[in-house]
């Protein structure tokens, strides 16, 4: 869960909601600004989450759980206003998906 939290809070600080959307828009409209990291970072992140889950479950299941947790995390960023609410709801998702 800490890894998902850090994805939302780069450099350990929460981004203002509007700033986060603006940054996303700029990156989507200008993918060359960040180069290959735009494609490699999400894949690397998913691999790390999957590897962590696979330590206690089958790989195929770990892949599905990791994809679902990442989707939940992304969705929550657009639904909640505070880091505390994000963490609370993400924690619920982790509890439901990871045994």
N, C-alpha and C positions, 0 to 999 in steps of 0.2 A: 504494500500500500504506500510506503514511503516513496518508492520509485514513481508511482503515479502522481503523488503529491508534488514531487520535485518537477515533474513535467509541467505542472500547472504553475509552479512558482520558480522559474529560472532564477538563479543567483540567490535563492532563498527568500525572495520577496514576492508577494503577490503583485501581479500586474493589474492596473486599473482595467475594469471590464472594457471600456471604450478603447483604450490603448491596445488591448489584446486583439480586438476586432480589426482595428486599423492596421496593425502589424500583419495580421493574417491576410488582409486584403492586398496590402503592398506586395507580400511574398507571392500570393497567387497571381497577381498581375505582372510580376517581374521575377520569375523563377530563377533567372540567371544571377540575381543579386547574391544569393547564398551558395550557388553552385550545387555540387552533388550532395551536400549535406541535407538538403531538403528531401532527398529520396533515401539516403542511407540512414539518417538518424531515426526515423520512425521504424524502419526495419530492424535496426540494431536494438532499439528500445523493446520492440515486440519479442525479439529473440531473448533478451535478458529476462523479461517477465515470464516467458514460456519456460526457460531453463529453470527459473526459481520454482515454478509450479511443478515442473516435471520431477523435481527431487522427491515429491511425495505422491505423485500419481503417474499414470501412463502418459506417454508423450502425446498421443493423439488427443486425449482429453485435455492435456495441458495447453495445447494449441488453441482449442476451442474456448477454454476458460480465459486464456490471455486475450484473445480477440474480443471476447465479450467484455472483460474488464476495461480494456482500452476504449471500447465503444461507449461504455457507461461513463468513463472519465470524461471523454470528449463531450458527451451530451450534458453531463452535469455542469460543465464550465459555462454552458449557455443557459442553464436553468437557475443557478444559485447566485447569490450576491456576495456571500462571505466564504472565506476559507474554511471556517468552522462548519458551516452547513455542507460544503463540498465534502469535507473529511467524514462527517457523520453519515452522509448518504453513501459515499464510496465504501465506508466500513461495512455498511449493511450489505452492499453488493458483494463484497469480499466474503462476508459471513455466509451468504447464500450460495456462492459459487465454489468456494474453496473449503473443503472439509478437512 
